[in-house]
């Protein structure tokens, strides 16, 4: 037969050998085509899927480079289409078609993932982040997503406009189950109630437990959750009033109880807790709701706070001594200048200093200072203590379970990192129309869903498979490890001449033992089924 081979070529498909079967299992293209029918030669579902796959490329793929991406990664063979017909205009039209049906598409794909992978919805983590944009974005129609200035996080460029992205993920595998694209100046506190309503109306979750940040436990949000029969867990600041209430509890004989989240017999217990109950008044409905207040002591948090206080005290002390040495010299000859330096170098870093600036009969400045030891000892009483509010039933969600749920809030933060960092890396976005930006965010969400499902299934089913070159397979598997493990896969195109006829045969290259084992355990077919 080798005598009949005319030519052999290959196309690197890499991780698409893993992602494409997963797209088929989720029926992403089918769901999109049901909601967005099209008479186009290449349907909207296939264009959307190739944009999703392009998010996993090792190099950023803007819309105008989609054709070259398809040619390099064997997309033509996988999707059975002519890659010459893929361009940025077709991708833009597909994004336009997606926009009117985004809400229905989200619900359809998410419900399919929940049912297909048996995802538990007992506990959901919600938070909000921002996505920065470069450009003016002045021509925004009424009702469209507003790309505008808003609150930027520490270290980000405040001169850039942004949109906000709220996200809900499950405690079971950190799988994203809902998101909302919000105007760039939207406050964090308003994202929780729309998510709650969407979980009920779109996904059929009647009494969800939502874990969030301090904005979740605002008074309006707590009342809305209680009215809806939903449950919440969120942190609150330990204000002066809360400190007084805590002191009163101590005076009444209340004590902290140990909260061992895991068995560590030779180490001190890291968390302790104390609980009380108060009522939240709903004046409009003329009802009251029971809210649990959990005071949590963290040993590690106390060490961090005291270390930080010691550092700031040392800086303030050095600054104070420098001011004393420079008094009546250089530019330390006016009261306004000296007071400004005291505030900048001393009192802003350590609030325990009592400083008095005086003048003698020769018009020379002197500083008298002392330390407020009583205030310092009072603050030290609360080192490492923070407050959690929840409305969960005590018999169903004891303190230890509430604390464990709150500690899992890092799950949604991790998904934000996946969204902003390679390979998905939603920023920068090279689009101008806000409707297309919303559609692209939907496709990035689907890519994030693929990544989360891969990690969840891998950690449940792929134990013991040697995928890391450094022989560190005892660590939890990540999507990045799986992507790297499948980078070497290629499709071979063999041109044969048999009985005077030219025949082209496509076949996936030989998979390693580990790669075959991964596909088998994940119940995913090999790529030969699709080419």
C-alpha positions in Angstrom: 0.0 0.0 0.0 2.9 2.3 0.7 3.6 2.4 -3.1 0.3 4.1 -3.6 1.0 7.0 -1.2 1.3 10.2 -3.1 1.7 12.7 -0.2 1.5 12.9 3.6 0.9 16.2 5.5 -0.2 17.0 9.0 -2.2 19.6 10.9 -1.5 20.3 14.6 -4.8 20.2 16.5 -3.3 20.1 20.0 -5.8 20.5 22.9 -8.7 20.7 20.3 -8.6 16.9 20.4 -9.8 17.2 24.0 -12.0 20.3 23.7 -13.9 19.4 20.6 -15.4 16.2 21.9 -16.4 18.1 25.1 -18.1 20.7 22.9 -20.0 17.9 21.2 -21.0 16.4 24.6 -22.3 19.8 25.7 -24.1 20.3 22.4 -23.0 23.9 22.2 -23.3 24.3 18.4 -26.7 22.6 18.5 -28.0 24.9 21.2 -26.8 28.0 19.4 -28.3 27.0 16.1 -31.7 26.2 17.8 -31.8 29.8 19.1 -30.0 31.5 16.3 -31.1 29.8 13.0 -29.2 31.0 9.9 -29.2 30.3 6.2 -25.5 31.0 6.0 -23.2 28.4 4.4 -21.4 28.1 7.8 -23.9 28.1 10.6 -23.6 30.4 13.6 -23.0 27.5 16.0 -19.8 26.4 14.2 -18.5 29.9 14.0 -19.1 30.4 17.7 -17.4 27.1 18.5 -14.2 28.0 16.6 -14.1 31.3 18.4 -14.4 29.4 21.7 -11.5 27.1 20.7 -9.4 30.1 19.7 -9.5 31.3 23.3 -7.4 28.3 24.3 -4.6 29.1 21.8 -1.1 29.7 23.3 -1.1 33.0 21.4 -3.9 35.6 21.4 -6.2 35.3 18.3 -8.0 38.5 17.3 -10.9 38.2 14.9 -8.8 39.1 11.9 -6.5 36.2 12.5 -9.2 33.5 12.9 -8.5 32.1 9.4 -4.8 31.5 10.1 -5.8 29.9 13.5 -8.2 27.6 11.7 -5.5 26.6 9.2 -2.8 26.0 11.8 -5.0 24.0 14.2 -6.9 21.6 11.9 -10.2 23.4 12.3 -11.2 22.6 8.7 -10.9 18.9 9.3 -12.7 19.0 12.7 -15.6 21.2 11.5 -15.6 19.9 7.9 -15.5 23.4 6.4 -13.4 25.5 4.1 -11.1 27.7 6.2 -10.8 30.2 3.4 -14.4 31.3 4.2 -13.6 32.1 7.8 -12.8 35.8 8.4 -13.5 38.6 10.8 -16.6 39.8 9.0 -18.2 36.3 9.4 -17.2 36.3 13.1 -18.7 39.8 13.6 -22.0 38.8 12.0 -22.1 35.7 14.2 -21.6 37.8 17.3 -24.5 40.1 16.1 -26.8 37.1 15.7 -25.9 35.8 19.1 -26.8 38.9 21.0 -30.6 38.9 21.0 -30.6 35.3 22.4 -27.9 35.5 25.0 -30.1 34.9 28.0 -31.7 31.8 26.5 -28.4 30.5 25.3 -26.8 30.8 28.7 -29.7 28.9 30.3 -29.7 26.2 27.7 -26.0 25.5 27.8 -25.7 25.7 31.6 -28.7 23.5 32.2 -27.2 20.9 29.8 -23.9 21.0 31.7 -25.5 20.6 35.1 -27.6 17.6 33.9 -24.8 16.1 31.8 -22.2 16.2 34.5 -24.4 15.9 37.6 -23.2 19.1 39.2 -24.3 19.8 42.8 -26.0 23.2 43.3 -26.1 23.0 47.1 -23.6 25.9 47.5 -22.9 28.8 45.1 -20.2 31.4 45.3 -20.8 34.8 43.7 -18.6 37.9 43.1 -18.0 40.7 40.7 -14.9 41.9 38.8 -14.0 44.4 36.1 -12.7 44.2 32.6 -10.6 47.1 31.3 -10.9 48.6 27.8 -8.7 50.9 25.8 -10.6 53.4 23.6 -13.3 56.0 23.8 -16.5 54.0 23.5 -18.6 57.2 23.3 -21.3 56.0 20.8 -23.4 53.7 23.1 -27.1 53.4 22.4 -29.7 53.5 25.2 -30.2 50.0 26.7 -26.8 48.8 25.6 -23.9 47.7 27.8 -22.2 50.9 29.0 -18.4 50.8 28.8 -17.5 53.7 31.1 -15.3 54.7 34.0 -15.8 52.9 37.3 -14.1 51.7 40.5 -10.8 50.1 39.5 -8.9 47.6 41.7 -5.5 48.3 43.2 -2.8 48.4 40.6 -5.1 48.9 37.7 -5.2 51.9 35.4 -7.9 54.3 36.5 -7.9 56.2 33.2 -9.3 53.2 31.4 -13.0 52.5 30.9 -14.4 49.2 32.0 -17.4 46.8 32.2 -18.2 44.8 35.2 -18.6 41.0 35.2 -20.5 39.2 37.9 -20.0 35.4 38.1 -21.6 32.6 40.1 -19.7 29.2 40.5 -20.6 26.0 42.3 -18.7 24.7 45.3 -18.7 21.4 43.4 -15.7 21.8 41.1 -15.9 25.7 40.8 -18.1 25.3 37.7 -19.5 28.7 36.4 -23.3 28.5 36.3 -24.3 32.1 35.6 -22.8 35.5 34.7 -24.0 39.0 34.0 -22.2 41.7 32.0 -22.9 45.0 33.8 -22.2 48.7 33.1 -18.7 49.8 34.1 -20.0 52.0 36.9 -22.3 49.4 38.5 -21.7 49.0 42.2 -20.9 45.5 43.6 -23.9 45.3 45.9 -26.5 45.2 43.0 -25.2 42.0 41.4 -26.5 39.5 44.0 -30.3 39.9 43.6 -30.3 39.6 39.8 -28.2 36.4 40.1 -30.6 35.1 42.7 -33.5 35.8 40.4 -31.7 34.2 37.4 -30.9 31.1 39.4 -34.6 30.7 40.2 -36.1 31.6 36.8 -33.5 30.2 34.4 -32.0 27.3 36.3 -34.9 26.3 38.6 -32.9 26.6 41.8 -35.5 27.5 44.4 -33.6 27.9 47.7 -29.9 28.5 46.8 -27.2 29.1 49.4 -25.2 32.1 48.1 -21.7 32.9 49.5 -20.4 36.4 48.7 -18.3 39.3 49.8 -19.3 42.1 52.2 -21.7 43.7 49.6 -23.9 40.6 49.9 -24.8 41.3 53.5 -26.1 44.9 52.9 -29.5 45.4 54.5 -31.4 45.6 51.2 -29.7 42.4 49.9 -30.4 40.5 53.2 -34.1 41.5 53.1 -34.4 40.5 49.4 -32.8 37.0 50.1 -35.0 36.5 53.1 -38.1 37.4 51.2 -37.2 35.0 48.4 -36.5 32.1 50.8 -32.9 32.0 49.8 -29.8 31.7 52.1 -26.7 33.8 52.2 -23.3 33.8 53.9 -21.1 36.9 53.8 -18.4 38.8 55.8 -19.0 42.2 57.5 -16.6 44.7 59.0 -16.0 44.6 62.7 -17.1 48.1 63.3 -16.9 50.0 66.7 -20.5 49.0 67.4 -19.8 45.4 66.7 -16.7 45.5 69.0 -18.9 46.9 71.8 -21.4 44.1 71.3 -18.6 41.5 71.3 -17.2 42.9 74.5 -20.7 42.7 76.0 -20.9 39.0 75.0 -17.6 38.4 76.7 -18.8 40.1 79.8 -21.9 37.9 79.8 -19.8 34.8 79.8 -19.7 33.9 76.1 -16.6 32.1 74.9 -15.1 31.0 71.6 -15.5 27.4 70.6 -12.9 25.5 68.5 -13.7 25.1 64.8 -11.3 22.4 63.4 -11.9 22.4 59.6 -9.5 19.4 59.3 -7.8 17.1 61.6 -4.3 18.3 62.6 -3.6 16.8 66.0 -0.1 18.2 66.5 -1.0 21.8 65.5 -3.0 24.4 67.3 -6.6 24.8 66.1 -6.5 27.7 63.6 -10.2 28.8 63.9 -12.5 29.5 66.8 -16.0 30.8 66.7 -18.8 32.4 68.8 -22.4 33.0 67.6 -25.3 35.2 68.5 -28.6 35.9 66.8 -30.4 39.2 65.9 -33.5 40.2 64.0 -33.7 42.1 60.7 -36.8 44.2 60.4 -38.6 44.3 57.1 -40.7 47.5 57.5 -42.4 47.2 54.1 -43.6 43.6 54.6 -44.0 44.1 58.4 -41.9 41.0 59.1 -38.7 40.2 60.9 -36.0 37.7 60.0 -33.5 35.9 62.1 -29.9 36.6 61.2 -27.0 34.7 62.7 -23.9 36.7 63.6 -20.7 34.6 63.7 -17.6 36.0 65.3 -14.6 34.0 63.8 -11.1 34.1 65.3 -8.3 33.2 62.9 -4.9 32.5 64.4 -3.1 33.2 61.1 -5.1 36.4 60.6 -4.0 37.6 64.1 -0.4 37.0 63.3 -0.7 39.0 60.0 -2.4 41.9 61.7 0.1 42.1 64.5 3.1 41.8 62.1 1.6 44.6 60.0 1.0 46.8 63.1 4.6 46.2 64.2 5.9 47.3 60.8 3.8 50.4 60.7 4.7 51.3 64.2 8.4 51.0 63.3 8.0 53.3 60.3 6.1 55.8 62.4 8.7 55.8 65.1 11.5 56.4 62.5 9.5 59.2 60.9 8.9 60.8 64.3 12.6 60.7 65.2 13.5 62.2 61.8 11.1 65.1 62.3 12.5 65.7 65.8 16.0 65.9 64.5 15.0 68.3 61.7 12.9 70.6 63.9 13.8 74.3 63.3 16.1 73.3 60.5 15.8 73.2 56.7 12.1 73.6 55.8 10.8 72.4 59.2 10.4 76.0 60.4 6.7 76.5 59.8 3.9 75.0 61.8 1.9 74.0 58.7 4.9 72.1 57.2 5.7 70.3 60.4 2.0 69.2 61.0 1.8 68.0 57.4 5.0 65.9 57.9 3.7 64.5 61.2 0.5 63.4 59.5 2.3 61.9 56.5 5.1 60.1 58.3 3.6 59.3 61.8 -0.1 59.5 62.5 -1.1 58.0 59.1 1.0 55.0 59.9 0.3 54.6 63.6 -2.8 56.0 65.3 -1.4 55.3 68.8 0.9 58.3 68.9 -0.3 61.5 70.8 1.7 64.4 69.5 1.7 68.0 70.6 3.6 70.7 68.7 4.6 73.7 70.9 6.7 76.9 70.7 9.0 78.3 73.3 9.8 82.0 74.1 12.4 82.0 71.3 9.9 80.9 68.7 11.5 77.5 68.4 9.3 74.4 67.9 9.2 71.4 70.3 7.4 68.1 70.1 5.8 66.3 73.0 4.6 62.8 72.3 3.3 59.7 74.0 1.7 56.4 73.2 -1.9 55.5 73.9 -1.3 52.1 75.3 -4.9 51.7 76.3 -6.1 52.1 72.8 -3.5 49.7 71.5 -4.5 47.0 74.1 -8.2 47.5 73.1 -7.4 47.0 69.4 -5.3 43.9 70.3 -8.3 42.3 71.9 -9.9 42.0 68.4 -6.8 41.0 66.4 -7.7 38.1 64.1 -11.5 38.4 64.6 -13.9 38.9 61.8 -17.7 38.8 61.4 -19.9 36.5 59.2 -23.6 37.1 58.7 -25.9 34.4 57.5 -29.6 33.3 57.6 -29.0 29.5 57.4 -30.7 27.3 59.9 -28.4 26.5 62.8 -29.3 22.8 62.9 -28.6 22.4 59.1 -25.5 24.7 58.9 -23.5 24.7 62.1 -20.7 27.2 62.6 -18.0 24.9 61.2 -20.0 24.3 58.0 -20.7 28.0 57.6 -17.0 28.8 58.0 -16.0 26.1 55.5 -18.4 27.5 53.0 -17.1 31.0 53.4 -13.5 29.8 53.0 -14.5 28.4 49.6 -15.0 31.9 48.3 -11.6 31.6 46.6 -13.3 29.4 44.0 -14.9 32.3 42.2 -11.7 34.4 42.5 -9.8 31.6 40.8 -12.3 31.6 37.9 -11.8 35.4 37.6 -8.1 34.7 37.3 -8.8 32.1 34.6 -10.9 34.7 32.7 -8.2 37.4 32.8 -5.0 35.3 32.4 -3.8 33.0 29.5 -5.0 31.0 27.8 -8.5 32.6 28.0 -7.3 36.2 28.7 -10.4 38.2 27.9 -8.4 41.4 27.9 -7.7 43.1 25.5 -10.9 43.1 23.5 -10.5 44.3 19.9 -14.2 45.2 19.4 -16.1 48.5 19.2 -19.8 47.6 19.3 -21.0 46.9 22.8 -23.4 44.2 21.5 -20.6 42.3 20.0 -18.6 42.7 23.3 -21.5 41.1 25.2 -21.6 38.2 22.7 -17.9 37.7 23.0 -18.1 37.7 26.8 -20.7 34.9 26.4 -18.3 32.8 24.3 -15.5 33.4 26.9 -17.9 32.2 29.6 -18.5 29.0 27.6 -14.7 28.6 27.3 -14.4 29.1 31.0 -17.2 26.5 31.5 -15.2 24.0 29.4 -12.0 24.7 31.4 -13.9 24.2 34.7 -15.6 21.0 33.6 -12.2 19.6 32.5 -10.7 20.3 35.9 -13.6 18.9 37.8 -13.7 15.7 35.8 -10.0 15.4 35.8 -9.7 15.6 39.6 -12.5 13.0 40.0 -11.4 10.5 37.4 -7.8 11.0 36.3 -6.0 10.1 39.5 -2.7 8.3 38.9 -2.3 9.1 35.3 1.3 10.5 34.7 0.6 13.8 32.9 3.2 16.1 34.5 6.8 15.8 33.2 8.2 16.8 36.7 6.6 13.7 38.3 4.4 15.8 40.5 1.2 13.9 39.8 0.2 13.9 43.5 -0.9 17.6 43.0 -4.4 18.4 41.9 -4.8 18.4 38.1 -5.5 21.7 36.4 -6.7 22.6 32.9 -3.2 24.0 32.1 -1.7 20.5 32.7 -4.3 18.9 30.5 -3.8 21.4 27.7 0.0 20.9 27.8 -0.5 17.1 27.8 -2.5 17.2 24.5 -0.4 19.8 22.6 1.5 17.2 20.6 -1.6 15.7 18.8 -1.9 16.1 15.0 -4.2 15.0 12.2 -2.4 13.4 9.3 -3.7 13.8 5.8 -2.6 10.9 3.5 -3.2 11.2 -0.2 -3.5 7.7 -1.9 -3.8 6.6 -5.5 -5.8 3.4 -5.9 -7.0 2.0 -9.2 -6.3 5.3 -10.8 -8.4 7.3 -8.3 -7.0 9.8 -5.8 -8.2 9.3 -2.3 -7.6 11.4 0.7 -7.6 9.8 4.2 -7.4 11.7 7.4 -6.4 10.1 10.6 -5.3 11.3 14.1 -1.8 10.6 15.0 -1.0 7.9 17.6 -2.0 8.9 21.1 0.2 8.2 24.1 -1.0 5.8 26.7 -1.7 8.7 29.1 -3.7 10.6 26.4 -5.8 7.5 25.5 -6.4 6.9 29.2 -7.6 10.5 29.7 -10.1 10.3 26.9 -11.4 6.9 28.1 -11.9 7.9 31.7 -13.6 11.2 30.6 -15.9 9.2 28.3 -14.8 11.3 25.3 -14.3 9.8 21.9 -11.0 10.1 19.9 -10.8 12.7 17.3 -11.0 10.1 14.5 -14.8 10.0 15.1 -15.2 13.6 13.8 -12.7 13.9 10.9 
